[in-house]
């Protein structure tokens, strides 16, 4: 089972932070055992607008919980974070339920919702259905459930990556208008509670 650690930061000097991430920060996460790592900036997301998100994938919760201390203990990283004015706002742990396509792109959408618990088989079936509707406007999609995320624990999150938010949103609107999708969502009591549109920084 794979997990995603999601870190939300307030950063005073975004350019400096991005430069440090590209120079050595991302590689540090990979060296610590992360299977992927990316940073993004929330653009249209209510009170989170402007904040930086750092998402890293891990093969176990043990690995995910050990990496923050290892990152902070690196002098180069500590100096970069201080110089860039980095403030940690919150950290969450998500379980990765399914992935389709390639998680690459200039932009992304993060949908948050609630619903009934689904079996692994239902989750895979849902992923196939949604990907079939969304792939014309998306490079890839990943589905998660929040394991430890404060008030959001138990919520479902869907991250979609694309090179065009216009194409992504057109595909999304078309999908949600389909009777098949509406019936599927109703049968699992799914309720959309939020969306964050973001820009991938590295």
C-alpha positions in Angstrom: 0.0 0.0 0.0 1.3 3.5 -0.9 0.8 6.7 1.0 1.0 10.4 0.2 2.3 12.9 2.7 0.8 16.3 2.0 2.5 19.4 3.5 1.0 22.9 3.2 3.4 25.8 3.6 3.3 29.6 3.7 6.4 30.9 1.8 7.6 34.5 1.8 10.1 34.1 -1.1 8.6 31.6 -3.4 11.2 32.0 -6.1 14.0 31.2 -3.6 12.1 28.2 -2.3 11.5 26.8 -5.8 15.2 27.3 -6.7 16.2 25.4 -3.6 13.7 22.6 -4.4 15.0 22.2 -7.9 18.6 22.4 -6.9 18.6 19.8 -4.0 15.3 19.7 -2.2 13.4 17.2 -4.4 16.4 14.9 -4.7 16.7 14.9 -0.9 13.1 13.5 -0.6 13.9 10.8 -3.3 17.2 9.9 -1.4 15.1 9.5 1.8 12.9 6.9 0.0 10.1 8.9 -1.5 8.9 7.4 -4.8 7.8 10.8 -6.1 7.8 14.4 -4.9 6.4 17.6 -6.3 5.6 21.1 -5.2 2.7 23.3 -6.4 1.1 26.6 -5.6 -2.6 27.0 -4.9 -4.1 29.7 -7.1 -7.9 29.3 -6.9 -8.6 27.7 -3.5 -10.2 30.1 -1.1 -8.2 30.8 2.0 -5.4 28.6 0.8 -4.6 30.7 -2.3 -0.9 31.4 -2.6 0.1 28.6 -0.3 2.7 26.0 -1.4 1.8 22.3 -1.4 4.5 19.6 -1.1 3.3 16.1 -2.0 5.5 13.1 -1.6 4.7 9.4 -2.0 6.0 6.7 0.3 5.7 2.9 0.5 4.9 2.9 4.2 3.6 5.1 7.0 6.8 4.4 8.9 8.8 5.9 6.0 6.4 8.9 5.7 6.5 9.7 9.4 10.3 9.6 9.6 11.1 11.9 6.7 10.2 15.4 8.2 12.8 15.1 10.9 15.4 13.9 8.4 14.6 16.9 6.1 14.8 19.4 8.9 18.2 18.0 10.1 19.8 18.8 6.7 21.7 22.1 7.2 21.4 23.1 3.6 17.6 22.6 3.7 17.2 24.3 7.0 19.1 27.4 5.7 17.0 27.5 2.5 13.8 27.3 4.4 14.9 30.0 6.8 16.0 32.3 3.9 12.8 31.7 2.0 10.6 32.4 5.0 8.9 29.0 5.1 6.2 28.4 7.7 4.5 25.0 8.1 0.7 25.3 8.2 -0.4 21.6 8.3 0.6 18.1 7.3 -1.7 15.3 6.3 -1.4 11.6 5.4 -3.4 10.1 2.6 -3.7 6.5 1.4 -3.4 6.2 -2.4 -6.3 4.2 -3.7 -5.8 4.2 -7.5 -3.9 5.9 -10.2 -4.5 6.3 -13.9 -2.4 8.0 -16.6 0.7 10.0 -16.0 0.9 12.4 -13.0 2.7 15.1 -15.0 1.4 18.5 -16.1 1.6 22.2 -15.7 -1.6 22.5 -13.7 -3.8 20.5 -11.5 -7.1 20.2 -9.7 -7.7 18.7 -6.3 -11.3 17.7 -5.5 -12.4 17.0 -2.0 -15.5 15.1 -1.1 -17.3 12.7 1.3 -19.0 9.5 0.7 -19.6 5.9 1.7 -16.6 3.6 2.2 -15.8 1.7 -1.0 -14.3 -1.7 -1.4 -11.0 -2.0 -3.3 -12.9 -3.5 -6.2 -15.4 -0.6 -6.2 -12.6 1.9 -6.1 -10.9 0.3 -9.1 -14.2 0.2 -11.0 -14.8 3.8 -10.2 -11.3 4.8 -11.3 -11.9 3.1 -14.7 -15.2 4.9 -15.1 -14.0 8.4 -14.1 -10.7 8.0 -16.2 -12.7 7.0 -19.2 -14.6 10.3 -18.9 -11.7 12.5 -18.0 -8.7 11.4 -20.0 -9.5 13.7 -22.9 -8.7 16.7 -20.6 -6.2 15.1 -18.2 -2.8 13.6 -18.2 -3.4 11.5 -15.1 -5.6 11.1 -12.0 -4.9 9.8 -8.5 -7.5 9.0 -5.9 -6.8 9.2 -2.2 -8.5 8.9 1.2 -7.3 11.0 4.1 -6.0 8.8 6.9 -4.7 11.5 9.3 -5.7 15.0 8.3 -7.4 16.7 11.2 -11.0 17.6 10.4 -10.6 16.2 6.9 -9.8 12.7 8.1 -11.9 10.2 6.1 -12.5 12.6 3.2 -11.8 11.5 -0.4 -9.4 13.5 -2.6 -9.0 13.3 -6.3 -5.9 14.9 -7.9 -5.9 15.5 -11.6 -2.9 16.8 -13.6 -3.2 18.5 -17.0 -1.4 20.9 -19.3 -4.6 23.0 -19.7 -7.1 23.8 -17.0 -9.6 24.8 -19.7 -9.5 21.3 -21.1 -9.5 19.7 -17.6 -12.6 21.7 -16.6 -14.4 21.1 -19.8 -13.9 17.3 -19.4 -15.0 17.6 -15.7 -18.2 19.5 -16.5 -19.0 17.0 -19.2 -18.4 14.1 -16.9 -20.5 15.4 -14.0 -23.4 16.0 -16.5 -23.5 12.3 -17.5 -26.4 10.4 -16.0 -24.1 7.4 -15.4 -21.8 9.5 -13.2 -24.6 11.1 -11.3 -26.1 7.7 -10.6 -22.8 6.4 -9.5 -22.2 9.3 -7.1 -25.7 9.1 -5.7 -25.3 5.4 -5.0 -22.2 6.0 -2.9 -23.6 9.2 -1.3 -20.7 11.2 -2.7 -20.8 14.9 -1.9 -18.3 17.4 -3.4 -17.0 19.8 -0.6 -14.2 21.7 -2.3 -11.9 22.2 -5.2 -8.3 23.6 -5.4 -6.8 24.7 -8.7 -3.1 24.8 -8.6 0.1 25.4 -10.6 2.9 22.8 -10.5 6.2 24.4 -9.6 8.6 21.5 -9.6 
